[in-house]
Amino acid sequence: MTIPNLITIARLLMVPVVIVMIMQGEWGWAFLLFLAAGVSDGVDGYLARKLDMRTEFGAYIDPLADKALLVSIYVTLPVIGVLPGWLAIVIVSRDLMIISAIMVSWLMGRPVAIKPLAISKLNTALQIAFAALILGKKAFGLELNAFDTAAMWIVVALTVTSVAAYLGKWLRHMAA
């Protein structure tokens, strides 16, 4: 068990706590914990590379922790009426499509290499930033405005672009 893997596991354990804080209206704590989780995502990857502590376990658990955090946030915020429900559908559908494509390729004996695309990394970073923006505004009692709406549409566009890139890569892989 490496330090980066322990950081990733800690991020995974923060997810239910952040959700409970949101559900209880403890926006300050939700924001701080979410920020810590978001920062830990960069720190664990940096340490894994810098200290040459990359592991197969880390390669699987890190994206799982990211998805657990983001999917939980993007489902919870619409449930309590902070964000529109369709946003959760777009974000969760992307992840389900990617996971389904991976499973189908494995079932067909054509396993696809699980490697994040640059667009996907950018998408994850923007989803984290947007969620932090919304949680921060709630924590500081600020109203959501046109900037937030524009940021949400950028997240949607990047999410759709990301799934299209994965779908294209997957279709090329399956056709080869």
C-alpha positions as CSV (number, residue, x, y, z in Angstrom):
1,M,0.0,0.0,0.0
2,T,1.7,3.2,-1.2
3,I,1.1,6.8,0.0
4,P,-0.7,7.7,-3.2
5,N,-3.0,4.7,-2.8
6,L,-3.7,5.7,0.8
7,I,-4.6,9.2,-0.3
8,T,-6.9,7.8,-2.9
9,I,-8.6,5.6,-0.4
10,A,-9.0,8.6,1.9
11,R,-10.7,10.5,-1.0
12,L,-13.1,7.5,-1.5
13,L,-13.9,7.5,2.2
14,M,-14.7,11.3,2.1
15,V,-17.4,10.8,-0.5
16,P,-20.2,9.7,1.9
17,V,-19.2,12.4,4.4
18,V,-19.4,15.1,1.7
19,I,-22.9,13.9,0.7
20,V,-24.1,13.8,4.2
21,M,-22.9,17.4,4.7
22,I,-24.7,18.5,1.6
23,M,-27.9,16.7,2.6
24,Q,-27.8,18.4,6.0
25,G,-27.1,21.8,4.5
26,E,-23.7,22.0,6.0
27,W,-22.4,23.8,3.0
28,G,-19.1,25.1,4.5
29,W,-18.0,21.6,5.5
30,A,-19.2,20.1,2.2
31,F,-17.2,22.7,0.4
32,L,-14.0,22.2,2.4
33,L,-14.2,18.4,2.2
34,F,-14.9,18.5,-1.5
35,L,-12.0,20.8,-2.0
36,A,-9.7,18.5,0.0
37,A,-10.9,15.6,-2.1
38,G,-10.3,17.5,-5.3
39,V,-6.8,18.5,-4.3
40,S,-6.1,15.0,-3.2
41,D,-6.8,13.8,-6.7
42,G,-3.9,15.9,-8.0
43,V,-1.6,15.1,-5.1
44,D,-1.9,11.3,-5.3
45,G,-1.2,11.3,-9.0
46,Y,1.7,13.7,-8.6
47,L,3.2,11.6,-5.8
48,A,2.7,8.4,-7.7
49,R,4.7,9.8,-10.7
50,K,7.3,11.7,-8.7
51,L,8.1,9.0,-6.2
52,D,7.7,6.2,-8.8
53,M,4.9,4.7,-6.7
54,R,2.5,3.8,-9.6
55,T,0.6,0.6,-9.0
56,E,-2.0,-1.4,-10.8
57,F,-4.3,-1.0,-7.8
58,G,-3.8,2.8,-8.0
59,A,-4.6,2.8,-11.7
60,Y,-8.0,1.2,-11.0
61,I,-8.9,2.9,-7.6
62,D,-8.0,6.5,-8.6
63,P,-10.6,6.8,-11.4
64,L,-13.1,4.9,-9.2
65,A,-12.6,7.4,-6.4
66,D,-13.0,10.3,-8.9
67,K,-16.2,8.8,-10.3
68,A,-17.6,8.0,-6.8
69,L,-17.0,11.7,-5.8
70,L,-18.3,13.3,-9.0
71,V,-21.3,11.0,-9.6
72,S,-22.4,11.4,-5.9
73,I,-22.1,15.2,-6.1
74,Y,-23.9,15.5,-9.4
75,V,-26.7,13.3,-8.3
76,T,-27.1,14.8,-4.9
77,L,-27.2,18.5,-6.0
78,P,-30.1,17.9,-8.3
79,V,-31.9,15.8,-5.7
80,I,-31.9,18.7,-3.3
81,G,-32.8,21.2,-6.1
82,V,-29.5,23.0,-6.5
83,L,-28.8,21.9,-10.0
84,P,-31.1,20.6,-12.8
85,G,-31.8,16.9,-12.9
86,W,-30.8,16.6,-16.6
87,L,-27.2,17.6,-15.7
88,A,-26.9,14.5,-13.5
89,I,-28.3,12.4,-16.3
90,V,-25.7,13.7,-18.8
91,I,-22.8,13.2,-16.4
92,V,-23.8,9.8,-15.1
93,S,-24.8,8.6,-18.6
94,R,-21.3,9.4,-19.9
95,D,-19.7,7.2,-17.2
96,L,-22.3,4.4,-17.8
97,M,-21.6,4.4,-21.5
98,I,-17.9,4.2,-21.0
99,I,-18.2,1.4,-18.5
100,S,-20.6,-0.5,-20.7
101,A,-18.3,-0.2,-23.7
102,I,-15.4,-1.6,-21.7
103,M,-17.6,-4.5,-20.4
104,V,-18.8,-5.3,-23.9
105,S,-15.3,-5.3,-25.3
106,W,-14.2,-7.7,-22.6
107,L,-17.2,-10.0,-23.0
108,M,-16.5,-10.1,-26.8
109,G,-12.8,-11.1,-26.1
110,R,-11.6,-7.7,-27.4
111,P,-10.5,-5.9,-24.2
112,V,-9.8,-2.3,-24.6
113,A,-6.9,-0.7,-22.8
114,I,-8.2,1.5,-20.0
115,K,-6.3,4.8,-20.4
116,P,-7.8,8.2,-19.9
117,L,-7.9,10.6,-22.8
118,A,-6.7,14.2,-22.5
119,I,-10.2,15.4,-23.1
120,S,-11.4,13.2,-20.2
121,K,-8.8,14.6,-17.8
122,L,-9.9,18.1,-18.7
123,N,-13.6,17.0,-18.4
124,T,-12.9,15.7,-14.9
125,A,-11.0,18.8,-13.9
126,L,-13.9,21.0,-15.0
127,Q,-16.5,18.9,-13.4
128,I,-14.6,19.2,-10.1
129,A,-14.1,22.9,-10.6
130,F,-17.8,23.5,-11.3
131,A,-18.9,21.4,-8.4
132,A,-16.5,23.3,-6.1
133,L,-17.9,26.6,-7.5
134,I,-21.5,25.6,-6.7
135,L,-20.6,24.3,-3.2
136,G,-18.5,27.4,-2.5
137,K,-21.3,29.7,-3.5
138,K,-23.7,27.8,-1.3
139,A,-21.1,27.8,1.6
140,F,-20.7,31.6,1.3
141,G,-24.4,32.3,0.8
142,L,-24.0,33.5,-2.8
143,E,-26.7,33.2,-5.4
144,L,-26.2,31.2,-8.6
145,N,-26.0,33.5,-11.6
146,A,-25.5,33.6,-15.4
147,F,-21.8,32.8,-15.0
148,D,-22.7,29.6,-13.2
149,T,-25.2,28.7,-16.0
150,A,-22.5,29.3,-18.7
151,A,-20.0,27.2,-16.7
152,M,-22.6,24.4,-16.4
153,W,-23.1,24.5,-20.2
154,I,-19.3,24.3,-20.7
155,V,-19.2,21.2,-18.4
156,V,-22.1,19.7,-20.5
157,A,-20.3,20.4,-23.8
158,L,-17.1,18.9,-22.6
159,T,-18.8,15.8,-21.1
160,V,-20.6,15.1,-24.4
161,T,-17.3,15.7,-26.3
162,S,-15.5,13.3,-24.0
163,V,-18.0,10.5,-24.4
164,A,-17.9,11.1,-28.2
165,A,-14.1,10.7,-28.2
166,Y,-14.3,7.5,-26.1
167,L,-17.1,6.1,-28.3
168,G,-15.0,6.9,-31.5
169,K,-11.9,5.2,-30.0
170,W,-14.0,2.2,-28.8
171,L,-15.7,1.8,-32.2
172,R,-12.3,1.9,-34.0
173,H,-10.9,-0.7,-31.5
174,M,-13.9,-3.0,-32.0
175,A,-13.8,-2.7,-35.8
176,A,-10.0,-3.5,-36.0
